[in-house]
Structures are given as C-alpha cells and as structure tokens.
Amino acid sequence: MENRFILTLFCALTSILIQAQDFEGLNDKRGVNVFERRRTNIFLRYTSVGGKYTTAVGGITANFSYRIERSGKGEFSYNLENPIIGDLIWSILNGGVNNANEQAFSGGIMGWHKFHWNLVATKRLLIAPGFSFGDYIYGSERVGSAPNVLEPNGYYITAGPSLKANYVATKSLWLDCVVGVDFSFAKLNSSGARYQSIDGYPKPAFAQIAVNVYHTSRFCGGIRLAQAIDRGSNNDSATRLDISCGYLFGNRD
C-alpha cells in the first residue's frame, strides 16, 4: 500500500513537471505574458506584529507593490513595497492601537526596494543576487520601565544583500522566493522622554524571507516573515508576519 502511494505521488509530480513550460510561456488567456515586464500587485493582507516584550497584534488590511521582471541572463528585476501604507489603513479602520505593550515594526517614507540581476537563467529557473535599500520604523514599548521604549528605537535607513529565485512549477504557475538581510547605517532618533537614547548603541538589523505563488490567471498569494535583530545589550527582538492574496495588473514595456 505504501509503495503504491509513493508510485502514485511520483507519477503525479512527474506529470506536473512534464507540463511545466518556461517563463516565456506564462501567458494569460489573451496571450499576454504575465511574468515579464512591469506590473502592479494589489492585495488584501493579514499582518501580525509582535515582539519579545510585547503582545502580538494582527488584522486584515490592503496594500500594493510594484514589480519589474525579466527572464534573460544578466537582466534586471525590481520590487517596491511600502508596508506602512497597509499599516496606516488598518490603524485608521481600527481607530488606532492603544496597547500597554505596543510594538512598532514597519516601513518608513521610502519603503522597501529590492534590486536583482539574473546570474543563473534557464527556461524554468532564475537565481538572482542583488541588494535591498529602504527604511524601517522600529520600537518596543515595555510596561514598568522608564523610559518606556528602550533601544533600539527610531527611524532607520538600511541596505543589505538579497537573493531571489524564480521557478516555473507548471505551465500556468510559478514561484518566487526572496531572502535578505538589511543593515541599518543611519538613524533618526525618536523624541520624547519615553524614548531611551544611548549614544553608540548598535543599530539593529532586519532579516526577511518571502515566498510568493503566481498564476497566469493573475491571482497570486504569498507569505513574508521579517525579523528584527537587536545587536545591543537590551536583547530585544520582534517578528512581522504578512500573508497576502492579490491580483496582478499591467504588463508594460
């Protein structure tokens, strides 16, 4: 019975792989390639943010991202998203957040930019190293401490290495995976007595991993996990989880 199940699973996977085409064949019903060129993704999202010293808060919101994709070797791809737009929408709809333990972990004015160049480019697989650039707003409010928001806290400008992979799984579906680490190189201190400010306190790093699934019907979904890393003595940390479901618009040169 077990051998029959394994054989059935193997045959199913083989059938899927045989049907898989390439990036140039990822066309919608109108014959327009959904992978290549520029596109805007508008999506609904569930976001949960929580820290080592704070209670997790989550909810449904909406946002958008902008992408440029190319499948040729050495060609360039770009992705822009600013999570603070969705966070502000959620905050407005919910009348603001007034928790005793409040965690800030979002983007800033610039958002999160990712640039990649295809180092490996086959018909079904792209591997593209690159870098990210952007900004973060971060801080954890702790009950019983004075000041309430310890280091690290503030507005951080970041950059770091990034790696992206795309894989054509079937003739109508492809996967996108991005992993990277953003290191803070500039900081704007938060003002007010409730914010701790220590000269020389190490700036945090922010790690991200995201996996997205796209279909030629233009529907897509994905999950992203972001982790704040406190490199100082306060030993803080926080996690941001984004689960999205959306639709792709556009495909222009």
MOBEL-V592831 format. One record per residue. OMEGA is omega as a letter, one per 30 degrees, with the letter a starting at -180 (none if undefined). BURIAL is + if it has 9 or more other ideal C-beta (glycine too) atoms within 8 Angstrom, else -. Layout:
omega = <OMEGA,OMEGA>
burial = <BURIAL,BURIAL>
This chain:
omega = <a,l,l,l,a,l,l,l,l,l,l,l,l,l,l,a,l,a,a,a,l,a,a,a,a,a,l,a,l,a,l,l,a,a,a,l,a,l,l,l,l,a,l,a,l,a,l,a,l,a,l,a,a,l,a,l,a,l,a,l,l,l,l,l,l,a,l,a,l,a,a,l,a,a,a,l,a,l,l,l,l,a,a,l,l,l,l,l,l,a,l,a,a,l,a,a,a,l,l,l,a,a,l,l,a,l,l,a,a,a,a,a,l,a,a,l,a,l,l,a,l,a,a,a,l,l,a,l,l,l,l,a,l,a,l,l,a,l,l,l,a,l,l,l,l,g,a,a,a,l,f,l,l,a,a,l,a,l,l,a,a,l,a,l,l,a,l,a,l,a,a,a,l,a,a,l,l,l,a,l,l,l,a,l,l,a,l,a,l,a,l,a,a,a,l,l,a,l,l,l,a,l,a,l,a,l,l,l,a,l,a,l,a,l,a,l,a,l,a,l,a,l,l,l,l,a,l,a,l,a,a,a,l,l,l,l,l,a,l,l,l,l,a,l,a,a,a,l,l,l,a,l,none>
burial = <-,-,-,-,-,-,-,-,-,-,-,-,-,-,-,+,-,-,-,+,+,+,+,+,-,+,+,+,-,-,-,-,+,+,+,+,+,+,+,+,+,+,+,+,+,+,+,+,+,+,+,-,-,+,-,-,+,-,-,-,+,+,+,+,+,+,+,+,+,+,+,-,-,-,+,+,+,+,+,+,+,+,+,+,+,+,+,-,+,+,+,-,-,-,-,-,-,-,-,-,+,+,+,+,+,+,+,+,-,+,+,+,+,+,+,+,+,+,-,+,+,-,-,+,+,+,+,+,+,+,+,+,-,+,+,+,+,+,+,+,+,+,-,-,-,-,+,+,+,+,+,+,+,+,+,+,+,+,+,+,+,+,+,+,+,+,+,+,-,-,-,-,+,+,+,+,+,+,-,+,+,+,+,+,-,-,+,-,-,+,-,-,-,-,+,-,-,-,-,-,-,-,+,+,+,+,+,+,+,+,+,+,+,+,+,+,-,+,+,+,+,+,+,+,+,+,+,+,+,+,-,+,-,-,-,+,+,+,+,+,+,+,+,+,+,+,+,+,-,-,+,-,->
